[in-house]
Amino acid sequence: MPHTLDAAAASPAARPAAKPAAATAPSADIAWGEAFCSEGANCFRFGLDDSGRAYIGSTLAPGEYVSDSVEALRALISAVKSGAADHLL
């Protein structure tokens, strides 16, 4: 069963912004890093565009990603590392 992060429980700095609709999305050239994979095909990758926005995407859905400032995604990753999402496991 898939898990979702309770948006009310996450701090605003740790919540990445939703990807804008394709019609309003700016065209960004995202420089993706090498994918990080765990068991099976659970692979995620991080990227940056030329305006300094950070991205997290899955290799299973290349056109879908979460984007926000580098600082906001750094806060999200720090929160996950400190155990804030352990209840989802």
N, C-alpha and C positions, 0 to 999 in steps of 0.2 A: 504494500500500500504506500503510495507516495506521501511524503510529508511536506507541509508548507510552513513557512515561518509566520508566526502570529504577528501581523503588522503592528498591532497595538502594543506588543511587548518589546519591539525593537525601538531603539532611540532614533530620532530623525536623522542623526549623522550616520547611523549604521544602515539605514534603509536606502538602497540605491533607487534612483529615479527609474520609472518605467520607460521602456523604449517608445519614442514617439511613433505615431502612425506613419506608414510608408510614404503617404502623400506629403507629410510635413517634415519628414526626416531629412536632415542635411546630408549631402553626399560626403561621406568621410572615408578616407583611405586609412583603414585600420591595419597597423603593423602588429600581427599576432605573433606571440612567442610560441615556443614549442609546447605542445600539450602535456598536461600532468594527468597521468592515468592511474587509477586504482584497480581494483579487481574487475575483470571483464572489460567491458567497453565504456566504463565510467571515466571519460576524459573531458577535462576542462582546460581552457586556455585563457591567457590574459593578453590584452592588447592595449595599445595607445594610438590615438590619431594625431594628426599634425597640429591640432589646437590644444593638446594636452589632456583630453578626456580619456578616462580609463574604461576598459571593457572587460567583462567576464563572459565567456561563451562556452557552449558545449560543442564537441566535435560531431555529435549526432544531429545537431540542428545548426548548421553554420550561419544561417541568416538571422538567428535569434540570439540576443545577448542582453546583458544588463550593462547600463552605462551610467557613469556619474563622474564626479571629480576624483582625482587621484586620492585626495585626502579622505573623501567619503568611503571609497572602496578600501582604503587602508584601515579605516575604523571598523568596517565590516569584517575584514579578515582578522584583525586583532580581537574582535569580539568572539568570533568563531574559535580562534585559537585558545581563548581564555575559558571556553566552555559554555558560552551563552546559547549555543545551539545544540548542546548535548542531549537535551530532552527530545530532539528530533530523531535521534539514532535508535 
